[in-house]
Amino acid sequence: ATAVPDAGVAPRVAPDAAPTPDAAPPRPAVDPAVLDKQVAEASTLFKKRKTAEAIALLKKVLALDANHAAAKKTLGTHYFKLSRKALDRGKYKGAVNNGRIAVRYVPELADAWMALGFALEQLKQKDEARTALQKYLQLCPKCRWSNFVKQSLARLNK
């Protein structure tokens, strides 16, 4: 005899959980091409010196896609340039603030670590300066400024 399932019994299915009123609605899918276009637009805004608009647009892109590489690179590069200008002008606190933002967005940007390290060194924050300069060398051991960075590290280690 062949086993026959109970024909008159419906299979037990757990009822769908009712959504809670405070649950966030699912994010709609965003077309990557649209985000790429917004990043390109932000780059144009930077060139036109419309910095606040460019930053706002890039942050909007990152709010939709927190890992959007081009948006992170564009923002990180902008903050690195600000850090570099501040460092060149002797505005070390500004250089540190912008440098930290730069490396948060683009941790692989070696020159941002170097600028951050030099600014921290000027502010007598030796441990943090050492860490930043070591990160530069880790990312770029044979780059143009490597020997100069090694000399700075030797001073910091005294």
N, C-alpha and C positions, 0 to 999 in steps of 0.2 A: 504494500500500500504506500502511496505517495503522500507525504505530509502536505496538507493544504493550509495556507494561512487563514486565520479567521476572516472570512469574507465580510462579515457584518461589522467589524471593528475598525474604526479609523485609526491610523497611526497617531501616536501621541507626539505632538509638536509643541515645544515651549512657546508660549505667546511672546511676541516681540515686546521688548521692554519699552515702555512709554518714555519718550524723551523728557528729560528734566527741564523745567522752565529756564534754568540758568545755564544750560549747556550751550556752548558756542555753536552757531550754525557752521556746517562744513564750508570750507573756502572753495570758491569756484576755481576751476582749473584756469590757469592763465597761459595764454599762448606765449611761448618763449620768444618768438619773433617780435611780439609787441614790447616785451621787456628789453630786448636788444635795441629796438628802435628808440626807446626811452633813454637808454644809456648813451646812445649816439647823440641824442638831443641834448643830454646833460653835458657831454663833452663840448658840443657847440656853444652851450651857454657859458661854460668856463672860458672858452676862447673870447667870448663877447663880454667877459668880466661880469657876468650875471651869476656870481658865485652862490648867493643864497638860493636862487631858483634852481641851480644845478644840484646843490646839495639836497634840497627838498625832493627833487625828482629822483635822485639816486636812493634816498632813504625810502621813498615810496616803492621803488623797485625791490629794495631789500625787505620791505614789509610784506611784499607778495611772494618773494623767493629769497629767503635769508642766505642762501648759498650761491646767489648769482655772481659768478666769478668776475665778470666784466664790471659790474657795479661796484663790487668790493675793491677791485684793482683801481678803478677810476677814483673812488673816494680816498683810498689809501695813498695813491700817488699825489692827490691834491693836498692832503694833510702833510705828506712828506715835504712837498715844496714849501709849504708854510713853515714847517719846522726848520728847514734849511735856511730860509730867508731870516727867520728869527735868530738862528744861531749865528749867521753872518753879521747880524746887527748887534750881537751881544745881548739879545733878549732871551736869556737862557730858560726862564720859566715858560715862556711861550713856546720855545723850541721843544721843551720836554712835554708840555701838554699836547702839542700837535704831533710830536713824534710817537707818543703813546697811542694816539688815535690811529696814526698811520700803520703801526705794526699790529694793531688789533684787526684792522681790515685786511692787511696784506703782510702776514707774518714772515713771508719769504723775501720781502724787500730788504735786502742787505743794507743798502745805503741809508734806509730809515733807521735801522738799528745803530749804524755808525753815528749818524747825527744825534740820535737820542743819547748814545753813550757819551759823546763829547759834551753835550749840554749838561748831562748829569754830572760829569767830571767837573765842569765849571761851577756847579752848585755844591760841590764837595760831597756829593752822594756817591761815594766810592764803590760801595757794594753793587748798587744798581748800575752804575756806569760800567763796572767790570762785566757784569752779566750781559749788558747790551753789546759791549764791544766783543765779548766772546761769541755772542750769537752772530755778529757780523762775520767773524772769522770762520765760524762753523758753516755759514751759508756761502762764503766767498773767500776761501783760504788763499787764493792766488790772484786776487783782484788788485787793481791799481793801488789802492790805499792800504793793503794788508800790512806792509812793513810799518807804516805810520801808526796803524792801529796796534800793532805788536809793541811799538815803543810806548804808546799811551798805556797799554796794559802793564808794561814793566814799571812805569811810574806809579800806577795805581797799586801795584803789588809791593811797593816799598813800605 
